[in-house]
Amino acid sequence: MIEKTYDAAAIEPRIAERWDAADAFRAGAGAKDGAEPFSIVIPPPNVTGSLHIGHALNNTLQDVLVRFERMRGKNVLWQPGMDHAGIATQMVVERQLRERQEPGRRDMGRDAFVERVWQWKEESGGTILSQLRRLGASCDWSRERFTMDEGLSRAVRDVFVAMYRKGLIYKDKRLVSWDPVLQTAISDIEVEQREIKGHLWHFRYPVEGETFDPENPATFVTVATTRPETMLGDTGVAVNPEDERYRSLVGRKLRLPLVGRLIPVVADDYADPEAGSGAVKITPAHDVNDFEVGRRHDLPKINILTVEANVTIAGNEDFLDGLVVSEELESTIAALHGLPRFAARAKIVEMMEASGYLAKVEDHTHMVPHGDRGGVPIEPFLTDQWYVDAKTLAEPAIASVREGRTKFVPENWEKTYFAWMENIQPWCISRQLWWGHRIPAWYGPDGQVFVAASEEEAVAEALAHYVVNGTIDDERARRLAEDPEAREGFLTRDEDVLDTWFSSGLWPFSTLGWPDKTPELETYYPTSVVISGFDIIFFWVARMMMMGLFCMEKEPFGTVYLHALVRDKNGAKMSKSKGNVIDPLDLIEEFGADALRFTLAIMAAQGRDVKLDPQRIAGYRNFGTKLWNATRFAEMNAARHGEDVDPLSLGLQLNRWLLTELSRTIAETTAALEAYRFNDASAAIYRFVWNTFCDWYLELSKPVMMGEDEAAKEETRRVTGYTLDRIFALLHPFMPFLTEELWATTAPEGTERPRLLCHTSWPDLGFEDGAAADDINWLIAVVSEIRSVRSEMNVPPAAEAVLQVVQPDAGLTERLTRHSPSLRRLARLASIEAVETSTRQSARVVVGANVFAIPLGGMIDIEAERARLTRAKAKADGEVGRIDKKLSNEKFVANAPEEVVAEEREKQAGYRLEAERLANALTQLDA
């Protein structure tokens, strides 16, 4: 007997244990030999992470597809694993060391620190995977991988060496986004833009050969900057070649205040004549745009900051090169060397003002990039780093999408992909961290680099190199080759580690055993689809494409499905500062995993953000409860589960109608899932379960079950159980716990189901009885319209109405006679009468070509109802007018948050519909 209520908190863990005990999700589980493969690799969450609402959406959609294809009999692998998350993990462990007052990273040394991180990982890392299991993710957990495990580490080394030898990886001195707190280069995804109320300082740079006079503009050029400290590294000033004001100055020199360096005025389109003075200071070592201008004009690159973002000019050869020692220069070095950048900023402004070089200061609000973990402004920093030639790798990845071998869903994301890939910059892959894949590069005594998969290979390469060029003799080479102790100081390994996106770019094939030719790699690569957030299309999706084509010479997946963001119920982006973050674990605790999953799926319309309101989750929990109660009701009426039904043999029109609608729902759901329209698939199931089955079929079947026709009863019991079994299967990918429990508890008495629901075949029913469907759907439409009119007109629920049928033909009369008992019971009708014209003050009901009327006189107070409707319409019209006024205000539309404007438009549409409905009711009342 099914329990009276569904208790998700008790049942979900029990079902999870049942799946684990059956090893239900291992690769190929439930598939026949030779079945078509279907594979997905999970976007590897950070080892430090915990489940957030974006993870919940992403993994729900993956699981829906995985369970769907498993039930379709495919050989399914959903590959789980985690990313080592270099920066995040290192920060967690360093914070733990500080809290415990233990020696810091640099005190304990690299090897000991890395060992400590591994210890933390084993003890505390990876909780997110258990949280994903709580969500119901049906991964093959026995195949869990980690981007730092031995197999993946080997893959990383092999790819690095192969790319280096093909000239696709190289070392270069370029600008990177530098975090002064973490003291490492960081990727763009780790940079967040923050609006800062700052200043714009206007400085006068004297023209060489002219006597500087602050009152005479002919003796100086004014430049503006938000970062005065960078002026110490200025090596030029750019003006637009079309700017008449500066044409005579192009090629001349300016004297850099406080320093004395002579810097050229160069003509470059980068300078905007309309912005500020039209002249732009160029600091190639501390600004991305300036770096490009400097490269075009061969300007020196002078780095004036340390890795901690302190000023370094004393003894800085690049800074001092070509400078004439002067009292001004010595004073500048004494005042600024060693100062933190913002202290140096204030001091420079003070010194410039004292010398007459400060023209003016303006308040200036602008976006300043900050490190998302370090929390301080990042610095564009000139440093030696390792790079990937992304432009070369991007070419075949672009062709794959252009030629249709990989498709984006929604398709509009292809434009974003092309825009980025066709303008791709070299990819900085080195990080100044200790936790991560250490770069497999060793340096000889003269700085010569040797890239190899192991130290032994690097030593062999180095010996070959140095013996050939005569640097070392044969005897020393022999000792170095044979005696590891003799190599001390011979080669020095690169200190840096690789960007974590490098290893995660190999994920679709490294997790399957590459570089070995494993059976899994042969079976499951290329993967079928990747599901990802659009925000990592560049960082992960594009890089998997590039790496897959380089290593495997095949695209890593056939489809890229990009889902939107999950926002709060008002459409605002979730953030801790706003206090609107929704924790999915709290939602699972309150409503159950199934309710959360179904809510996310039914709201996941392609290209639209998910506005998540906990009340919606409560509503879909009620949907699960409704199915639970319907199954229990069916059980009390002896529904027969686990039996096949031949639709063609059915005698009752009601049952033929139900299986026709079931067949249509199966087709609609299947087609929607094949097209990644998760919302349409879940909505189709919702409509069938809630409306067709629970609200109508069970209600319409009550007279059958209470009647005397035993054959009709038996047929209805079999159809009820048969339909519920298919409902459980259709709904399983979305609500796996509830359906697996119902599947087990509805097994025929004294037996068990032959298979778990997750291994049961996806429903397949190609039955269509159009006449039965039309007939029962007509009945439902008439009852629904009558109920709607009764509600609109405030007819008391207990009052029995007269239904007037206007000029019925023979077919309609026969149909009404046949369905009269159901109509009278379901629509609360006292009688059904044929009339030529409806009586006055009747509410009209139109269903297809049929016209009905319900006389209202005597059932309601006509005048009171007219007054109520008039007031309600006036209120709705007033709201429409109020919102119209707000939306016609250009300032409101321009300045209000996007989600607020969207919410107002939504309200306006709702009030308009309400006003139309009330106007229609008034018209009917007055007719």
N, C-alpha and C positions, 0 to 999 in steps of 0.2 A: 504493500500500500504506500502510495506517495505521501510524504510528510505534508502536514496541513499548510506550512509556509516554507518558502525557499530561504534558507539561511546561507548566504554566500560565504560568510566568514568561516563557517564550519565545513561547507562542501568543497570550496575551491582548493584548500590544501589537500583534502582527501583525494580529489580527482588528480591533482598534480602527482601525488604519490603513486596513483594507479598508472599514470603514464610512465613514470620513472621505472616502476617495477616491470613494465612490459617493454622497456627500451623502445618506446613507441615512435621516437623521432630520429632514430639512427638513419644514416644515409640509406636510401632505398627501401625503408620500412614500408610494408604494405604493397610494394610494386611487384609486378610479374617480371620474369626474366625477359630482357630485351626491351623493357619499357623505355619510352622517351625520357631523357634526363631533363630535369628542371632544377636550376641552382641559383641561389642568392648568397652573396657574402654580406654579412652584417656590417654596417659602418662601424668600425671598431671604437667603442666608447673608451674614454680615458680611464686608466687604471685607478685614478684618483676620484673618478666621478661618481655621482649618485643620480638616480633616475629623475629627469625633469620632464616637463610636459611635452617638449619637443621630441625627446626619446620615445615617450609613450605613443605619440602619433606615428612616428617613423616605424617603430617596431610593430605596432598594431597593423599597419598597412602591409608590411612584409609578411606578418604571420597570416593575415587573411589570404594572401596569394599562395603562401606555402601550404596552408591547410587545404585550400581549394584544389591546387594541383596534385597534392598527395591523394586526395579523394578521387581525383580524375585518373588515378592509376599510374601517374608518372613516377619516375625514379628521382626522388626529391632529396636535395641536400640544402639545408640552410646552415651555412658555416658561421659559427660564433667565434668571438675572440675580443681581445682588448689591445689598445694602443698604450705604449709605455709612457707617453705624454712627458717628454723631456723636462720642460720648464716646470710644469705643474707638480710633477712628482719630486723633482729636486727641491722645490720650494717647501713642499709638505714635510719632507724629511729634515731639511735645515731648520724649519720652524720647530719640529719636534725636538731636535737637539738643543735649541735655545731654551725651550720650555723646561727641559730636563736638566738644564745647566751642564750639558756635556760638551766636550770639545767640538768646535765647529768643523766644517768641511775641510778647510785648508789646514787646520791643526792636525786632523787625523790622517790626511793624505788621500790621494785618489782611490787607491785600491780598497782601503778600509771604508771609505765613504760609499763606494759602489756596492760593496758587500752589505753595508747597512741598508741601502735602498732595497736590495733584493730581500733582505730580512723583513723590511716594512711591507713590501709587496706580498710576501707569503702570509704575513700576519693580518694585514689591514686592507690591502688593495683588492680591487675587483668586486666590491660589494654590489656594484651595479648589475653584474650578471645574475646574482640571486634575485635582484629586484625585477629584472626582465623575466625571470622564470615566474615570479609572482604575477606578472602581467599576463602570463600564459604563452610566452614565446616558445614555439615548438622547434627550437634549434637542435641539431645533433650535438648535444653537450659533451659527448665523448671526444669530439674533435676540436675542443676549445684550443685556440692558438693565442700567442702573445707576440707582439712585434719584436720582443727581445729574446724569444726562445731560440734555441740553437739552430733549428732549421731556418727560421726567418732571418737570423743574423747571417747565416751562410749565404742566403739569397741576396741580402743587401750587399755583402762584400763582393759577390760575383758580379752583380750589376754595376757597382761602382767601378770595378777594375775594367769590365768590358767597355763601359762608356768612356772611361779615361783613355783606353787604348785606341778608341775610335775618334778621339778628339772631341767628344761630347761633354766631358767634364774637364775643367781647367781651373787654375787659380788666377785671380785678378784683383786689382785694387780698385774698388768701386764704393759708391755710397750705399750704406745699408741703414735700416731703421735700428737704432741702437738704444737699448734700455740701460741707462746708467746705474739703476739699482741692481738688476740681474747681471749686468756687464756682459751682455751677449747681443748678437744680432737677433732680431725677431721677425716673424713673417707678418704680412699685412693683416691677416686675420687676428693677430694678437695686438693690433693697434686699434684704439677706439678714439674717435674724434669728439672732443669736448669743447663746448662754447665757453670762451674765456673773455672776461672784460679786461682788456689790456690797454696798451698805448701804442701809438705810432710816432716814432721819433724821427724828426727831419734834421739831417746833418748836412753841414756845408763842407765839401771837399775842395780845397784850393786848387786852382789851375796852375800847373808848373809854369814858371816864367812870369807870373803875375804877382803883384804884391797883394796879399790877402787883405780884403777889407769887408767885414761883415755887412757893411752898408752898400757895397758895390757888387751887384749880381754878376758883373762881367768877370769877377776875380774868383768865382767858385761855381761849382755845380751842386745842387741840392739833391740828396737822395733820402729815401725814407726806409725805415726798417722797424720790425717788431722785435728784433733780436739784436740789440746793439753790441752784445759781446762778440758776435760773429765778424764784426768789422775788422778785427785784428787779422782775420784771414782773407780780407778782400784782395783780389788781384786784378780787378777791372771794374769799369762802369759801362753798362750797355745803354745805348740810345737807339731809337728806331731810325733806320736809314732814310725814312721819308720825313723825319722831324726837322723842319727848317731851323729851329732854335739851336740845334746842336751840330748841324752839318759841318760847321767850321772847326768844331772841337774833335771830330772823329780823327783818331790817329795821334792826338796830343796826349799828354800825360797829366794826371792829377796826383797831388801829394796826399797820401793817406794820413789823416790827422793822428796824433799821438804816436805814430810809428815812423813816418817819413818815407815809406815805400812809394815809389813812383809807379802808378798803375795806369794802363791805357784806357782811353775811351774807345769802345768798339761799337760798330753798327750792327744791330741784330734785331730781327723781327720780334724777338721775345719781349722787348721793351714796348710798352703800350703808351703812345703819345697822350692818350686821354686819361691815364692813371697817374695821379700825383704830379710830380714835376716832369714825368716822362723819362727820367733817368733812373736806372736800377743798379744798385751795387751788386757786384758778382763775387760770391764766395764759393768757389767750386767744391771745396772740401766739406761744406756744411749746408748745402741746399741742393735738392735733386734737380731743379730746373737750372740752377747756376752751374751744376756739374756739366750739363749738356752744352750750355753757352760756353763754358770754359773749354770744353773739348773742341768746339767749333773754331775757337779763336786761339787755341794753344796757350791758354792761361795757366800759370802754375796752380797747383792744388796744395794749399797750406792748412794742415790740421792743427788747430790751436787748443784742442781739448783732450784731456785724458779719458780713459775708459770710464772714470767716475764722473765725467763732465766737469772737471776742474780745468782752469786755464793753465796751459803749459807753453810758455814762450821763452823762458830762460834756458839756454842750451838747446833750443829747438832749431835744428839746422835748417829746416825748410822755412821757418819763420824768419830766421836771421839772414838767410841767403840774400846777398846784394844790398843789405841795409848798411847805411853809414852810421857808425856809433855816434850818438849825440846825447846831449843832456836830456832832451825830450824822450828819446828811446829808453835810456836808462831809468828815467823816472817812471815810464809806463811799465817796464818790466818789474821794477821794484813794487809798484802799486798793485799790479794785477796777477803776477805769477802765483799759481797755487790757489787762487780764489775759486770757490764754487761758481758755476756759470751765472746764477742769478745775483750773487753778490758782486761779481764782476760787471754784470749789466748795470747795476746801480752806480758803481764806481766810475764806469766809462761815461755814463750820462753826466755825472758830476764833473768829470775832467773835461768833457767836450763843452759843457756850458761855461766853465771857467776860462776856456781858451777862445770862446766866441764861435765855436763850431756848431753849437746847437741852435737851429733856426726856430723850431717850435715843437710842441708835444701835443698830440691829439688823443682823446679817448678813442679806443678802437676795440670793438667786439669782434672776435674772430675765432675760427676753429683751430684748436691746437691738438695735435696727435699725442696721445698718452699710451703708455704700455698698459695693457689690461690687467696685468698681474703686478708689475712693479709699481703702477699707480702714479708715475711721474711723467712729465713730458719727455717723449723720445727725442733723440738727436739724429739727424742725418749725419752719418759718421763715415769717414773715409778710412777703409781698412782692407787688409788682404783677406779674402774669403774664397771658398770653393764655389764654383758655379756650374750649372748645367746649361748647355746650349739648347734652351727650350724652343727657340725658333725652328731649329732643324727637326726636333722631335715633334713639334706641333703640326708639321706639314701633312704627314700621313693621318694624324688624328683629325685634322680638318676634313681631309678627303673622305674619311670613313662616314662622317655625318652628311657631308654634301652628297655622297653617292648612295646614301640610304642604308648602309650596313649597320649603323647605330642610329636609333631614332630617339628624339626627345618627346616626352609627354609631360606637360602640354608642349606643343610644337613651337610656341613662341620663344621658348628658352634657347632655341637654336641660334637666334640672332645674338643673344647675350654671349653664347659660347663662341660664335665666330668673331664677334667684336673683340673679345679678350684674346683668343688664340691667334688672330691675325695681327695683333699689336703686342704680342707677348715679349716680355723682357727676359734677360738672363735670370735664371732661378738661383738665388743664393741658398745653398744647401748646408752650409757649415754653421754650427752654433758653439758658442764658447761655454759649454757646459761639461759636466762629468758624467751625467746619466744619459745614456743613449748609445747608438752605434758609433764607436770611435772610427774616425776616418782612416782607412787602410793605406796610409801614406807615411813613408819614412824619409828623413833627410840625412844626406851624407855630410861630412865635415865641411864641404864647400857649398852646402845648401842645395845640392842636386836632389831632386825628389824621385823617390822610387815607390810606385803604387803597385801593390800586390795583395793577394788574398791572405797571406800570412807573413810573419816576420822572416821565416826561413826563405820564402820566395823572394822577399825584398833584399835579404842579405845576398842571395845568389845573384840577383840582378845588379846589385851594387858592386859586388866583386868583379863581375864581368865588365862592368863599366870602368872601374878604376884600374883594373889590370890592363885593359886595352889602351887607356890613355896614359898609362905609365905612372899613375899616382901611387900605386902600391906594387910591391914586387910579388913574385909567385909564392915565396915562402910565407909572407905575411897573409897573403890571400888564403893559403892552405890552413894556417892557424885560425883565421877568422871563420873559415868554413867548418872546421872540425871542433873548435872549442868555443862554446857559448860564452864562457867567462872572458875570452879574449875580445869579444865584441863590445864590451862595455865602452860606451862613448863613441862607438863607430857609427851607428845609426840612431837617430832620435825620432821617435814617433810623433806624428802630428797630435796636438793636444785636443783638437776640436772633435765634436760629435756631429752626426748628421741631423738635419731637420727631420722631425718625426714624420712629416708628409712624404719624405723619400721612401721610408719603409712601408707606410700605409698605401703608397702608390703601387706597390707590388702585391697588395693584399689578395686580388682575385686569383693569382696563380701561386704565390708563395705559400698560402695556406693549404694548397692542394699538393704540396710536396716539391714544387720546382726549387732548384734546378734538376732534381731527379725526375725521370719519366715515370711517374706513378700511375697506377690504374685510376685514381681519383682525378688526376690532371687530365688523363685521356677521356674520362667520362664526363666531367662537369665543367671543363673549360672549352669554349667561352661560357661564362655564366649567362643566365637568361635575362635578368633584369637587375638593375641597381636602383634602390629607392633611397633618396637623399634629400636633405634640405637644399633649397636653391642657394643658400648662402655659402655652401662649400663646393659649388660647381667648378670653381677654378682650383681650389686647394686640393680637392680630392678627386672629383669625377674626371676633370681634364688630365690630371696627372696619372690616373689609372689608365686612361686612354693612351697617353704617350708611352708609359712604361709597358703596357700590355703589347702594344704594337712593336716596340723595340725588342722585347724579350721573347715573345711568343709568336710574333708576326701575325697575330689575330686580335681583333677588337676584344676587350675583356667582357663585353656584354652587348646584347642586342638592343636593349631598351634602357633609357634613363628616365625614370619617373621622378619628377621633382615636386615635392609637396610644399605648401605654403607655410606660413607661421601660425602658431597658436597664440591668439591674443585673448585679452580678457573679454568679458561679456559686452563691454562698450566699444570694443575694437582697438583698445590701447595696447601697445606692446608691453609685455610683462617685464618688470624690472624691480629689483629690491628697493630702489629709491622711491618708487611709486607705491610700494607696498601691495602690489596686485599680483604677485607671483602665486601660482596655484601649484601645489605639490601633488603629483599624481598618486603618491603613496597614501596621502591623506584621503584622496578621493576613493582609492581602492578600499581603504579601511571603512569608509562611510557607506559607499554604494556597491562595492564589489568590482572586481576587474572587468567582468562582462559588461556592466553598465557603462563604464568608462570607455572600453573598447568600442562598443556600438555607437556611443555618442561621437567619438572621434571619427569613426568611419562614415557615419551618415552626414557629418558636416564637412567631410574632406572633398569638396567640389574642386575640380581642377582649376587652378589659377586663382582661387579665392582663399583668403585667410580664414582660419577657424576661430570664430568668436565663442569662447567656451564659458558657458554659464553653468555653475553647479546645479541649478534648477533643471537644466536640460538633462543632466546625468540622472537626476532623481526621476525624471519622466521616463527615461529609457530603462531604469531599474523597474519601474512600474510595468513596462512592456514585458520584461522578463517574468515578472510576477503574474502578468495576465496569461502568458503561455503556460506557466506552472499550474495556475488555477484551471485553465482550460484542459490541460492534460489530466489533472485530477478529476475534473468533472467527467471527462471522457472515460476515465477508469471506472468511476461509479456507475457509468452506463454500459459497462462491459465492452469497451472498445477493444478490438482485436489487433494487436501489434505483430509485426514480424511476418505478415502474410502478404503474398502478392495479390493484386486485384487486376482483373481484366476489364478495363473501362468499357469495352464494347459490349460486355455482358450485362452491364448495369441496367436496371429497369427504372429506377427513380430519376426523374429529371433533376432533382436537387443534387444527387450524387454525380450525375454526368456534368452538371454545371460546375461543381466543386473541382472535379479533376480537370475540366477544361481550364479553369482559372489557375489551378496548380501548374498545369503544363505551361501556360503562358508565363507564369511567375518564374518557373525554372529557366525558360528560354531567356527571359529578360535579365535575370540575375546572372546567368552564365555569360551572356553577351556583354553586360556591363563590366564584369570582372575581367574578361578578356581585353577590354578597352581601358582598364584601369580607372573606371568610373565607380569608385568605391561608394560614393554617396547614392548613386542611382541603384546599385545592387542592394545596398542595405535598405533603401527606401522601398524597393519592390517587395522585399521580404516583409518589411514592417506592415505595408498595406495589406498584404495577403493574410498575415497572421492576425493582426488586430481587427481589420475590417471584415475581410472575406470569411475567414475561418471562425474567429471568436465571436464577432458581433452578429454575423448573419447566418453562417452555416449551423453553428450550434443552436442558435435561436430557432431557425427554420426547421431543424431536425427534431425539436422537442415533441411536436405532435406525432411524428413518426414513432419516436421512442416510447411515447405514452399510448400509442394505438394498439390495435389488435392484430395487425398484419405482421406475423413473425418473420416472413421472408424479407419484408422491407426493413424490419429492425436489424436482422442479421446482416443485410447488405450495408446498412448505414454504420453498423459497428465495425465492419471490415474496412469501409471507406474512411471512417474516422481515424482508426489506428494507422492505416496505410498513409493517410495524409499527414498525420502527426510525425510518423517516422521520416517522411520527406522534409517536413518543416525542420526537424532536428538537424538533418543533414545540411539543408540550405543555410540554416542559421549558424551552424557549427564554426565556420571560419571567423565569425564575428563575436559569438558568445560561446566559446568552447567549453567552459566549465558547466554552465547550466545545461547545455544540450547533451554533453557526455553523461551527466547525472540522470537526466530524463531518459536517455537512451537505455541506460543500464536498468533503471527502476521500472521501465515499462516492458521488460522482457516477458514473454508469455510465462504464466505461472509455472514454477517448478523447473524453469530452464534459465540459461544465460544466453545473451546475444553471442553469436559466433565470433564477432570481431568488435573491437573498440569502435566507437563512432568515428574517430579520427582516421581509421583505416577503411571505413565503409565507403562504398561507391557513391560518387556524386549523383544526385537524382537525374534521371533521364526519362522523360514522359512526353511522347509526341501525340497526345490525344486532343481532339477538337470536336466538340459538339456545339456548333454555332447557334443552333436553334435553342438548345437548353440554356446556353449562356445568355442569349438575348432575352429569353423569357424571365429567368430569375433576376438578371440585372435590371430588367424593366420593373419588376416588383420592388427591388431594393431602391431604385430611383424614385418610384412613387412614394414609398414610405418615407424616404429621406426628405423629399420635398415637403411632404405634409408635416413632418416633424419640424422642419425648418420654419415653415409658416406659423405653426402653433407657437414656436418659441419667439419669433419676431413679433407676433401679435399679442403675446402675453396671455395666451389661452391657458387656463389652469390645467396642470398635468392630468388631473383625474377626470376632467370634462370629456365626454364622448361627443365627437363632432359628426355632422352629416357630410358625406362626400358627394358632391354633385358632379356627374360626368356629362360634359357638354357634347351632345350629338354623337354618341358612340356608334361605331359601325358594328357589324356582326362579329368581326375578329376581336375587337376590344371587349364587346359584351361577353364573349366566350371566355376571354382571359380573365376578366373581372370576376365572372362566376367561379372559375376554377381557383382563383387566388383570394376569393372573398374572406374565407376564415383567417388567412394570414394577414390580410390588409386590416381587417377589423381588430385583430388582436394586437398587431404591431403598431398601428397608427391611432389606436383608441377611437374607432369609428362606431357610431350608433347604427348607421345605415349607409348604403351606397345607392344613389338614385340617378337614373338617366333623366336629363333635362335638355330642353331646346336652348335656353339661355339661363345663365346663373342669376340668382337673386341678388338684389341690391345689398351693398355692404358685405360682399363676399371677398375672401382672399383667393386669388387665382393661383393655380399650380399648373405649370406646363412641363410635360415630359415627352420629348420628341414631338410628334404631331398631335398628341392627346392633350386636351384641356380639361382641367378639373377646377372645382371651386368649393370653398368651405364657407358657408354662411356664418357670419360672426355675431349677428344679432342674438341677444340672449345669452351668449357665451362670455362676452366681455362688455365693459362699459365703453361704448364707442367713443363718446366725447372725452372721457378720461384718458383713453388710449391715444386719441388724436393729440391731446395736449402733451402727453408723455413723449410721443414720437417727435412732436414739434420742438419741444425743449431739447431733446437729445440731438436732433439735427442741427439746431442753432448752435449748440455747444461744439459739435464736430466741425461745422462751418467756421466757427470762431477760431478753433485750433488750426485749421487749414490756413486761414487768413494770417494768424499770428506767425506761423512758420514761414509762410510766403514772404512776409515782411522781413523776417530775419535772413532768409536765403537770398533776398534781392539786395541785401546790404553787402556791397563788394568787400568792405573791410572785414566783415565777419567771415565771409567765405575764404578770404585771403589769409587771415591771421589765425582762425580757429584751427585746432588740430584736425587732421583729416578724418579721424574716427568720429569726432563730434559732428562735423558737417554731414558725414554719411548717416549718422544716427538721426539727425534732424530730417534728412530726406526720407528715411525709412518711416519715421513717425508721420510725416506729411502724407505719404502714400497710404498709410493705415487709416488716418482720419478721413481721407478722401473716399476710400472704400466704405467706411462706416457711414459717411454722409449719403453716399449713393444708395446703400442698403436701406437707410431710414427714409429716404425720399421715395423709394420704391414701395415701402410699407405704407407710407401716407397715401400714395397714389391708389394703392389697393383698397385702403380704408375708405377713400372718397369715391371710389368707382361705383 
